[in-house]
Amino acid sequence: MGIQGASGGEPRHLELVAGLCRVIEQAETPPTLAELAAEAGMSRYHLQRVFKSVTGISPAAYARSHRHQRLSQALRGHGSVTDAAYAAGYESSSQFYREAGQALGMNPKNYQREGANVVIRFAVGQCSLGAILVAASNKGICAIALGDDPQVLLDELQGQFRQAELIGGDADFEQQVAAVVGLVEQPRLGHDLPLDIRGTAFQQRVWQALRTIPPGQTVSYRDLACKIGAPSAVRAVAGACAANRLAVAIPCHRVVRTDGGLSGYRWGVARKRALLMREAP
């Protein structure tokens, strides 16, 4: 997992936290904050502050994210769900099932089967920014994608849920799709769409902060990093923006370079520019 997303910070802190990340990643079970503090020769409070300033998240959140990653890798192997849980470092089945659904976005057995027994409703259409795909699980909208080729958008969805049952949306779903298209056309209006947001603890913190940026306003990646209390994690923040799968609903288009210029956007810089123009006062 590492701390490649970090930028800035004192070199000694970067080296220290990199070492602690390796300790967390190599541990059979997540080390406690007290154990990490002893390893670093710091107080628990000081370690927590330094670790968060470098990675953007707490040691506990880093350990959870790494465990979720290990779980994902283990489930894609050929062992049982129980074997995968213990291989990922879960000490009890109750702890595993408490975290697994949120981490994976679905039942672990279904994840192992790449979406088997999961129904994803979807619709592909056109809006003023080109092709648009909207997909939803039983929890809410899990993908909003924009592009030039509808088939490419559908192929990406199928790659995400290889064995899920993808079905065309019914009349109720078409109403949700219409609401999404309305949001794209008039992003200043906001929305109350039910969302199925899937990501690491750090990504979810970034995405939640993005949702608080009002239409018509922009922030820099550095501003956003400061907003979540992780001023050194600028590159990690940019990575979380790039990983967003819910165009406009999670408004990563409102993040710009420090000089105000438009940088990369998952669905194309031209679309980013168009969305910002629609939000302009």
ABEGO torsion letter per residue (X at the ends): XEAAABBEEBAAAAAAAAAAAAAAAABABBBBAAAAAAAAGBBAAAAAAAAAAAAGBBAAAAAAAAAAAAAAAAAABABBAAAAAAAAGBABAAAAAAAAAAAAGBBAAAAAAGGBGBBBBBBBBBBAAEBBBBBBBAAEBABBBBBABAAAAAAAAAAABAABBBBBBBAAAAAAAAAAAAAAABAAAEBABBBBBBEBAAAAAAAAAAAABBBGBBBBAAAAAAAAGBAAAAAAAAAAAAABABBGABBAAABBBAAGBBBBBAAEAAAAAAAAAAABX
